[in-house]
Amino acid sequence: MWANAWLAGKAAPDDLLDALSLWAPTQSVVAYDAVAAGHTGLPWPDVDSAGTVSLLSTLRATAGRGRTSAPRPPDRPRGTINVVLPVPGDVRGLSAGTQFERDALAAGEAIIITNPDDPGTSIGLVPEFSYRDTEHASDDDSGLPELCALSWMVYSLPDAPVLDYCELGDAEYALRAAVRSAADALGAIGMGPNAADIANPRGLVEQLLESARQHRIPDHAPSRALRVLENAAHVDAIIAVSAGLSRLPDSAADRFTPRLAAGLEPIRAQSSSEVQTAFDALRPLTAVVRSARIAAVSAILHSAWSD
């Protein structure tokens, strides 16, 4: 969101660098292939990683100024950056059979950057987080993994990506409806947020939410998009606490940072049928959360180019 704001002239480079620094103290960017290097100016065939400033150069080289005089369909906003959150069975926006698709799916998230004047030079970026070992942790810290580096791998894409643009209002409505149905299902089998197997479930939900609140969002973001993001994060945290991270497959909850996830223990259902019932209730909800997040982020990205 900050990179997009910078490209749109709504934020300074320092704003983007400050936002990146909250993810990890060390940032790097590497070209996966020669074509990506040609599009971005990253080193090749030497694949030594470049620093954060090179990431800005990569964004600018690929996206250009984001301004173009070419006609644009009304459903295709001007923005050049898009976020995808792929999971098995839903890889929308990814080029089939590519290494980018495989790595983005493994990470559960990726960024796609398109030059509006030359869509054939699109690139994909997949983040990889590195954590410091806890073996030598000091006595006064938590002993949990510490995030120490974030690396971006840059891939060339064989063609311009086809992305879905979900209406924010539809996403918000679906999120509200799914929350009610899932809450009813979980409560009926005694696996709601107040499950006895989890101590202080409200505190754990708040702990998961607190990390997201450390990240600022550009001022141009629509208030409705911010509300949807907050609601989606809240629902995702409830899912994680209610079902236990190791109990819920194909969930965005799997991507919570280890520092937070380590505090969650899987709840113990009375029977395998109860576990299956919980999965059936939560699986569609995680898909709705992903769609809501993508819609909210897309709305924020597009709002930077509204004028």
N, C-alpha and C positions, 0 to 999 in steps of 0.2 A: 504494500500500500504506500509506503514511503518512497520506494523507487518510482512508482507511478506518479506520485505527487511531484517528485523532483523533475521527471520528464515533462510533466504538464506545466512546470513553472510555478507550482504551488508550494514548493519546499526547497530549501537550500541543500547543497551537498552535505553540509554538516548535520542537518536534520536526519538524513538517511544514514550517515555513519553512526550517529548517536543511537538510532533505532537498532541498527545491526549489532552494536556493542552490547545491547541487553541480552542478545541470544547467546553470545560467547565472546570471551576476551580476544580470541584469535580467529581471523577469517581468512579464507583462501579460495581461489577459483582455478580450475584446471579444465583444459579442453580435452574431451574424450576422443575426438577424431580430427583429422586434418581439415575437413570441411568446416567444422565448428570453429577451428582456429582461424580459418580464412574469413569467416563472417565476423569474428569478434576481435581479431588482432592478438589473441592469446598465443603464447609460445608454442611452436611445433617444428620438428618432431620432439624436441625436448619438452617433457611434460612436467617440469618443475612447477609447483603451484605459485601463483601470483597472489599478491596481497589484496586488501580490501579496495584500495583505490583502483586496481585493475578490474574489480567487479563493476565499479561505476562506469569505467571505459567500455566494458563488455555490454552493459545495458544501453549505453548511448550509441555504440556502434551498431547494435542490432535493431533497436527501436527507432533510431533517428530522432527527430523532434516530435514525432507523433502527429504532426500536422500534414495534411494532404488535401489537395484540391479535387481529388478523384471523387466521383459520386459514391455514396455509401448507403446501403439499404437501411431503412429506419430501424430494423431489429439488430443491426450490427454497429454497436457504439464505436467511438473513435479510439478508445483505449488500446494500448499495445501489449499490456501485461495481463495474463490470466492465470488463475490458480486452479489446479486439479487435485482432487483427493481420491485417487483410485483405490479400489479394493477388488478382490477376486469377484468376477461377475459384473463389475461395473468399471470399465476402463475408458469412459467417455473422454474424448480430447486427446487420447494417446494414439500414436501411429503403431498399428498392429505389426508384431513380429520384429520390432526394433529393440536394441539394447536399452534405449530410453524408456520404452514401455516396461521392460522387465525391472529396471532399477527404480523407476517411479512407483511401480506396484509394490516392490519390496519396501520402499521408504514410506509408502502411503500418502505421499504428497509430492508435488512438483510445481514448477513455474514454467509457463510457456510465454515466450516473447516474440511478437510478430512485428515486422516493419510494415506499416500500412501501405507504403509505396512499393514494397517488394516482398510479398508474403512468402516467396520461395526461399527466403533467407531466415526463416523462423528457427529458433533454437529452444531447447528445453533445458532447464536447470533442476538438478536433484540435490537436495541437501543431505549431508552426512554429518552427524554429530559424534564427537569423540569425548570420552569421559575419562577422568583421571582415576587410576586404581585406588581402591580404598584400603589396601594393605597397610599403607604407611600413614593412615589418617591420624591426626592428633587426638588427644584425649578429649579436647573440648569441642570437637565437631560431631556431626551426626553419624559419621561413618558411612554415609550414603554416597553414591557416585557424584562427582563434581564435573559439571560441563566445562570443558576447557578449550574446545575448538569446534568450528563449523566450516566445513568444506563444501563448495559448490562444484559439481561436475556438470560441464556444459556439452550438450549433444546437438549435432545438426539434425534437422527433421527432414524426411524425404518429401514432404508436401505441407501445405498450409493446414493447420489443425482445424477440425470441425468441432466447434464448442457450442454447448447448449446455454442459452441465456434464460434462466428461470426468473419469472416475475417475483419480486420481493414479497408482494402481498400474498401470492399463492403459497410461497414458502413459509411465511409466517402462519398462515391459516393451517397448513398441513402440520406444522410443528405443534401448534396448540392442540389440534385434534389427536395427534399421536401421543402426546403427553398424557392426555386424559385416559385414553384406552390402555396404555401401558401401565399407568399407575393403578388402574382398576385390576388389571391382570396380576400385577405383582402383589398388590394388597390382598387379593383373594387367596394367594398361596403363602402368605406370611413372609414375603421376601421384599417388602418395601424398604424405604430408607431407615425405618426404625427396627430393622431386623435385629433380633437379640444377639446374633453372632458377631455383630460389629459394634464396638464401643464408640460412643459419640459420633454417630453417622453424620450429623449436621456439621460437626467440626471437620470431618474428613472432606465433605463436599466443599466447605469453605476453603480448606487448604488447597484443593485442586483449583478452585477459582482464583485464588490469590495470585498465582504465578502469571495468569493471563492479564491481570489488572496492572502488572508492572509495565506493560507495553502500551505506550500512547498510540493513538490513532490520529491521522491528519484532521485538521479542523474542518475541512470541507466535507467530511463524512456526514451523510444524512442521518438524522436522529433515529429514523425507523430502522436503518441498517444496523446501527449500534445496538438498538434494542433486540433485534433478532440475533445478533452475535452473542449478546449477554445471555439471552434465553437458551440458545443452543449450547453454550458452554455450561450453563446450569444443569440442563437436562443430561448432557454427557457426563457430568460429574456424578449426578444421581445414579446413572446407569452403572458407572464404575463402582460406586459404593454399594449399590443394591445387589449387583450380581457377582462382584469380585472380579478383578482384572483377569485372573487365569481361567474364569468360567465363561467368558463371553467371546466367542470367535468372531472374526471379521468386524471388529469394532474399532471406532476411532479411539476408544478408551485404551487400546493397546499402545497408543502413541503418546500417552502421558509420560512426562520425564521420569526417569528412575527415582529421582529424589522424592517425588510425590507418590509414585506408585508403590514404593517400598513400604509405605504406611498402611497399605490396604491388604487385608487378608480375605481370601475367598470365603464366602458364606457357605454353610453346609446345609444343603437342602435335605429333607427327610427321605426323599426317594429320587430315583432317576427320572421318574415321570414328572416330578416337580421341577427338576432341573430343565427338562425338555420344555415344559410349559413356560418357564422363565425365558429360555432362549427364544421361543416362538413369539413371546410378547416383546422382547427387547430388540430382536434382529431388525424388524421393520423400523423401529424407532431410531436405531443408529443410522439407517439410510436417510431418514427424514432430517436428522441432525446434520449429516454431511451436505444434503441439498440446501438446507437453510444457511449453512455457513458459506457455501459457494455463492448463493444468491446475494447474501449480505456483502461479502467481499467484492463481488462483481459490481454491486451498486455503488460501493465506496470508490472502486477504481474508476468507474464511468463518471462519477460526479466530479472528478478532477478535470474532466474535459467538457463539462457542461456549457461553458461559455466560449 
